[in-house]
Amino acid sequence: MAAVTYLDTHVAAWLYAGRVDLLPAAVRKRLDEDDLFISPAVTLELQYLFEIGRTSQPGAQVVDALTRQIGLQVCQQPLSEVVAAALKLSWTRDPFDRLIVGQAIVRNAGLLTKDRNVRRHFQGAFWKR
């Protein structure tokens, strides 16, 4: 059974853009071995980034493409469970980060993120391992 790894929004965006080179080599190997998931909040954040002109494609289009290309799955954990976990994450005011980390907590899974604040506060977050 493969390990489960959640992807943060910027990682999903980079993968969609074909920018695997932005990821550490050790992480690239895990992308091939692990079952890859995102929180639905990643789709929402990608859409937000599209709407403010920071990305070129709508969130659902990015996620649909990654689902086909790399087998990415959108987690189906009940929102109430994710929010219950996110309510305890007072170290950030970013609602997307709270939901994305909350999702990984509920699944007891790792979260691939370059975000130093997330890595500093969430033990399951990683970038180079």
N, C-alpha and C positions, 0 to 999 in steps of 0.2 A: 504494500500500500504506500503510495507516494505521500510525501509531506505536503501540507497545505501552506501556501504563501499568498498573502494579500499584497496587492500593489497599491501604492499611493498614486494620487492623481498625476503627478509629474512623470512618474515611471510609465504609466499607461500612455500618456501623451507622447513620450519619447519613443516607446515601442511602436506606436501608430505611425510616427514620423520616420521610422526606420533608423533611429539614432541609438542603436544598441551599443555603439561605441562610447556613449556617455555613462554606461554602467560598468562597474568594476568586473574584471574577468571572472572572479569567483562567483559573482552574482549571476552572470550570464549562464554559467553551468547549472545553477539552481533553477533558472527559468526553463531549462530543458527537462529537468527531472521532477520538479514539484507540480502539484495541481495548483493552478493559478486562479485566484479569485479577486474580485473587487467588491467593495461596498457599493450599494446603489448610490450612495453619496458621491462616489467618484463620477458617475454618469452626470449627476446634477452639477458638480463642480466643473466638469468639462463643458457642459452647456453654458454655465455662467461665464466661463472664460471665452467661449465662442461669442456670446452676446456682447461682451465688452471689447471684443476685437483682439484678444490675446492668443486665440487659436483660430484655425481656418475652417474647422468642420464642427458640426453640432455633436453634442455628447453621445447621443444614441448611435450616430454613424460611426464614431470612433470605437465604441464598445462593440457594435455589430461586426466591424471589420476584425477587431482583435479576437472576437469569439471564433470567427472562421479561420483566422490565420494561426493563432497560437492556442486555441482551446480555452481561452479565458472564460470564466464563469462569473455571473453576478450572484452574490450570496443571497439566499432567500430566508435568512434568519428573520424572525418577527421583529418589526421595528420597535415594539415595546421593549424587547430584551436589549436591543442595541442602545436605545435611549437610556435605559436604566444604567447601563455601563457607562455611557457618555456623560451622564449627570455627575459622575464621580471625578471627572477629569478637569478639575478646576485650574490646572496649570496652563490652559490655553483658552482664549476667547474665540478662537476660530471654530465655527460650528461644523465645518467640513472635517477638520482634523478630529474633532471630538467624535463625530459619527464614524469616521474611518477607523480610528483607533478602537472605538467601542465595538465595532464589528469584529476586529481581530481578537479582542479580549473575549467576546462571547464564544468565538470558535476556538479559543486557546491556540491561536496560530501566529506565525511571524508576519511582520509587515515590512516590506521592502520600501524604504524611504530615504531620500537624501536629507530630509528635514532634520536638522540638528536638534531642534527643540523637541520634536517627537521622539527622537532617539534618546535624548537625555532623560525623558520622563516615562517612556514606555519600554519596559525591559524586552519585550518581544520585537521591537523595531531593530532593523539592521540595515547596513549599507554595504559592508565589505566581507561579510562571512559567507 
